[in-house]
Amino acid sequence: MPEKPDYAELDAARPNWRFTPLHDCLAEKVILVTGAGDGIGRAAAKTYATFGAHVVLLGRTRGKLEAVFDWITAHTHTQPVIVPCDLLALNEESGFALMQSIDTSLGRLDGIMHNASILGPKVPIAHYPAEQWQQVMQVNAYAPFLLTQALLPVLERSPSASIVMISSSVGRAGRAYWGAYAVSKFALEGLTQVLADEHEHAGKIRINSLNPGGTRTAMRRAAYPAEDPATLPTPEERLDLALYLMSDLSKGITGEQFDARNWDGPVNK
Ligand SMILES: NC(=O)c1ccc[n+]([C@@H]2O[C@H](COP(=O)([O-])OP(=O)(O)OC[C@H]3O[C@@H](n4cnc5c(N)ncnc54)[C@H](OP(=O)(O)O)[C@@H]3O)[C@@H](O)[C@H]2O)c1
């Protein structure tokens, strides 16, 4: 295993990161990333592992998760775990089973990045297919609720846990034709605020929302087919904020809405 992971996208991004994280700032933490097989989730999983976290890789396409698993085991000293799971089918029972399997096999959980999401059709509400509306709401908003509820008992045992909800600009100000995607992100913002308020007093779990802004991924290509992807940042370029929110440097910060495009870096860099 090389001393320094072979991760060209991260190497290219780090000189412009807005803080300099310690190489082991996530050491020993166990972090669940949903949608870890592609896009921002894949980059987050690899980056979290690079900084020492054991990452639980949840996603719907086993082959993609295996590729991330293989990269992490080849390039870091951490032990990832694969959880193939279609969030469209997640229910209370399977959420509880996931909690039990994480608790039994890993014994702890220190963070969740709720990242998996589907775009759905970009059409006016007047013509939005009801079945697809339900699917988008299930994957983007209901599944994060179910997973969070199921996993709270394990997170509560962590000395310093963090939940990061990946949101979107259209989840903070509605825009025509973004339909259920926009509404589901408003729901995620609501979940962030309610949960943060419920946990603020105990001070053990912080919950924040993060809008990555336009990023070079398959979802962005689907939303803006005419756009040149080369004009967009890679996921790694804006992952400094997601790393900060998972690390103990962000202890005490909760219930906030972050935007990766205009973040100024931590107060104490
Ligand atoms: N990219 C942007 O410009 C942008 C801007 C604002 C917000 N965001 C947000 O950032 C997050 C990541 O987006 P992205 O651009 O990285 O999207 P992406 O490239 O489409 O990746 C989405 C991931 O979610 C997984 N996923 C989708 N449906 C799932 C399901 N039913 N069960 C389990 N996993 C599922 C996908 O799995 P498969 O690979 O197996 O399909 C994929 O790994 C999303 O929450 C998105 O709303 C992105």
The ligand as an ORCA input file, in Angstrom:
! r2SCAN-3c Opt
* xyz 0 1
  N     -23.992     17.461     -9.189
  C     -24.522     18.631     -8.909
  O     -24.318     19.625     -9.653
  C     -25.356     18.811     -7.687
  C     -25.810     20.117     -7.364
  C     -26.576     20.293     -6.215
  C     -26.870     19.207     -5.397
  N     -26.421     17.960     -5.744
  C     -26.732     16.865     -4.830
  O     -25.548     16.132     -4.577
  C     -25.853     14.762     -4.294
  C     -25.023     13.848     -5.173
  O     -25.358     14.129     -6.507
  P     -24.446     13.661     -7.733
  O     -24.407     14.801     -8.654
  O     -23.193     13.045     -7.227
  O     -25.420     12.561     -8.376
  P     -25.091     11.193     -9.151
  O     -23.788     11.322     -9.850
  O     -26.318     10.915     -9.928
  O     -24.937     10.158     -7.967
  C     -26.050      9.846     -7.175
  C     -25.754      8.616     -6.359
  O     -26.953      8.265     -5.658
  C     -27.209      6.883     -5.883
  N     -28.630      6.566     -5.843
  C     -29.597      7.046     -6.634
  N     -30.753      6.446     -6.372
  C     -30.515      5.557     -5.393
  C     -31.316      4.595     -4.719
  N     -32.599      4.414     -5.007
  N     -30.743      3.843     -3.749
  C     -29.441      3.977     -3.473
  N     -28.618      4.852     -4.083
  C     -29.153      5.624     -5.048
  C     -26.648      6.610     -7.259
  O     -26.437      5.216     -7.419
  P     -26.101      4.576     -8.860
  O     -24.744      5.081     -9.195
  O     -26.138      3.154     -8.619
  O     -27.138      5.104     -9.805
  C     -25.369      7.429     -7.235
  O     -24.311      6.719     -6.637
  C     -27.347     14.617     -4.530
  O     -28.028     14.704     -3.303
  C     -27.692     15.811     -5.396
  O     -29.036     16.193     -5.244
  C     -25.675     17.742     -6.860
*
